[in-house]
């Protein structure tokens, strides 16, 4: 699957099993989880996506991306 590279903004490839993201233009090579975190840190509009990776939010309060 083709996605937008978070580093160079060109076309990157997302593995069919969502295991990796690779960009041949800027040599980006990371796992999908790292990609999601990278995007969330780069663009505040996506910061709520990090909540999908938290198993239990009971007893926690909202914070900044640095808290993740």
Backbone torsions as a table, in degrees:
resi	resn	phi	psi	omega
1	UNK	NA	143.8	179.9
2	UNK	-96.5	133.6	176.8
3	UNK	-136.6	171.0	179.6
4	UNK	-83.7	129.2	178.6
5	UNK	-70.2	130.3	-179.3
6	UNK	-73.2	-17.2	-179.0
7	UNK	-90.8	-52.5	-173.4
8	UNK	-108.8	-3.6	177.2
9	UNK	70.7	7.8	177.3
10	UNK	-91.8	-171.4	-177.9
11	UNK	-79.5	128.3	175.4
12	UNK	-118.2	167.4	-179.0
13	UNK	-111.8	130.7	174.7
14	UNK	-103.2	127.4	-179.6
15	UNK	-59.0	147.1	-179.4
16	UNK	-57.2	-29.2	-179.9
17	UNK	-98.5	13.6	179.4
18	UNK	58.5	32.3	-178.2
19	UNK	-95.2	-19.2	-177.6
20	UNK	-151.2	161.4	171.3
21	UNK	-131.8	125.4	-179.3
22	UNK	-131.8	140.5	176.6
23	UNK	-125.6	122.4	-179.7
24	UNK	-78.0	-16.8	-178.4
25	UNK	-77.3	-41.2	-176.8
26	UNK	-120.8	8.9	177.4
27	UNK	66.7	24.0	175.1
28	UNK	-65.1	135.0	178.0
29	UNK	-152.5	106.2	-177.9
30	UNK	-150.0	165.7	176.5
31	UNK	-74.5	163.8	179.7
32	UNK	-64.3	-37.8	177.6
33	UNK	-60.9	-43.0	176.6
34	UNK	-63.9	-38.4	178.8
35	UNK	-60.8	-46.3	-179.9
36	UNK	-60.8	-44.5	178.2
37	UNK	-63.4	-42.7	179.5
38	UNK	-58.9	-47.2	179.3
39	UNK	-62.2	-43.6	-178.1
40	UNK	-64.0	-38.3	178.3
41	UNK	-72.2	-34.5	-177.0
42	UNK	-74.3	-35.7	-174.7
43	UNK	-132.9	112.7	-175.4
44	UNK	-60.0	-21.8	179.0
45	UNK	-62.4	-24.1	-176.6
46	UNK	-102.3	5.8	-175.5
47	UNK	-61.6	-27.8	179.5
48	UNK	-69.5	-16.2	177.6
49	UNK	-63.2	-32.3	179.8
50	UNK	-59.9	-26.8	178.0
51	UNK	-61.6	-24.9	178.1
52	UNK	-68.1	-20.4	-178.1
53	UNK	-94.0	-1.0	178.5
54	UNK	-96.3	127.3	-175.9
55	UNK	-78.7	-33.1	-177.8
56	UNK	-145.2	122.3	-179.6
57	UNK	-106.2	7.3	-179.1
58	UNK	-63.0	130.0	178.3
59	UNK	83.5	4.5	178.8
60	UNK	-104.8	161.3	178.2
61	UNK	-120.4	159.4	178.2
62	UNK	-60.5	146.8	179.4
63	UNK	-146.3	-164.7	178.2
64	UNK	-94.9	172.1	176.4
65	UNK	-61.3	-28.7	179.1
66	UNK	-63.7	-25.0	179.1
67	UNK	-70.1	-22.9	-179.0
68	UNK	-73.1	NA	NA
